Every structure is written in C-alpha cells, then in structure tokens.
Amino acid sequence: MSDDSSGPQTVFDRRTAKDVRAEHRVLLSFSDADLGAMPLVPESTRLVRGGWYLDLHDPARADFIASGDEAVEPGQHVIARKEVPAELWDELLRACDGVLGRPSMRRLRPAV
C-alpha cells in the first residue's frame, strides 16, 4: 500500500478569528495566537439552542444565547463560547465594550 496524499482530505480546516481580523475592530488588539484559538462557526451551521455565541458583526449584542432557529449566514462571523478558553471569551466581551465606548465591568485577565 502506498501513502498517497493526493486523495481527498479528511481534515477540515476551520477558519479562525485570525482570518477575519481586518474586518472587525473587536479583534484588533488580540495576538495572532489568541485569534488562532477562536474558531469561527462555519457558514450555514445551525446554532445550538441555549448555546452562547458572539457575532463579530454586532458587538452591541455581545454574547447572546441562541434560540435554536438561527444559522450562520454567508459572510457572518460567529464564535461559540464553548470553543474558546474562558479568559479569551472574557477578553472578547471587554473588546466589544471598548469598541462601543461603554465601560466594562468584566474582570481583566490576570497578568503573567
């Protein structure tokens, strides 16, 4: 048997926030490593009812709970809370507050 890598790939490369950084002011202060740790929900995916999400196109909405009848539209960039480390999620919410010019009551990430 030969190891032929020219066949169809089974690994799905998901887009991350790093891929869309230039389109969203919310993401400008994050490092490449942090952005790479924020996978985007693929287009046409139905959001899980009761799941927490963040729509990068609508920072005023910040994190929202899906009702179960929403799906990611073409060109929409949504991040699922369950797929992002808690510290980064909190930082995303603070970034949303910053873009909107509202004070953030969320705790800061501890310094290392």
N, C-alpha and C positions, 0 to 999 in steps of 0.2 A: 504494500500500500504506500502510495506517495502522499506527502503532505502538501496538497495543492491549495494554496491560499487565494487562488483566483476565483473561487466559487462565491456564492452569496454569503455575506457576512451575517452572523447571528447576533453580533453585539450591536446594540442600539446606542449611538452617541447622542445623548440628550444635550440640548442647548442649556447654557447656564446664564446667569446674570452677567457674566463677563462678556458674553457675545452681544449683549444689548446695552452695555454701559453707556455708550454715547447717546442713546435715545432717552435716557432717564436721569434727571437731576438727582433723584434719590440715591443713585448708585455712585455718584462721582467721588465720594470720599472713601470708598472701600478699596482695599488692596485686591490685586488680581487673585490671590489665594482665597480671600473671603468670597469674592464673586464666583469663583470656580466651585465653591461649596454650596452655592444656591442654584439648584437645578430648576429650570422653568417647567411648568406643567405643559406637556405637548398640546398643540392645537387640536381642537375637536374632542378633547378629553372632557368627559362629564365630571364636574366637581362633586366630591363625596358629600352627601348630606351631613351636616354637623361638623364638617372639616373647616379648619381655619386657613384662610388664604390672604394673599396680598396682591392686589392688582397694581402693577407698576405705573400704569397709565392714569390711575386715580388715587394719588397719595392721600387725598382728603378722606377717602373711605378707610384708609389704613388697613388693619386686619379685619376681615369680615368672616362670618360663618355662612357657609354655603347652604342653600335651601334644598339642593339636590336636583334642581331643574336647570342649573346653569352649566354651560360648556364653554371652554376656552375658544374664543373666536379667532379667525385668522388675523395675525398681526398683534394679538393681545398677549401681554407678558404677565403671567401669573406665577406666583411662588407659593408652594404649600408649606405650611408651618411644620408639619411632621417631617419634612425632608431637610430642614435647616437646623443647625445647632441653636439652642435656646439663646445663647449670647448674641449670635448674629441676628436672630429674629428681633430681639430687643433693640439692637442697633439699627435694623431696618425701620422699626417703628419710630425711633428717635430721628432718623433721617427724614422720614415722612413729615414729622412735626417741624423739623428745620426748614424743609422746602416750603412749607405752608406758613412759616413765620410764627408758629404758635409755640409757647413754652412746653417743654417735655417734662412730664412728671415721672418718666421711666428712669430706673436706676442705670447708672453708667456701667460699662464693662470694667471689671477690675484691671488695674494696671499690672503688668508682669514685671 
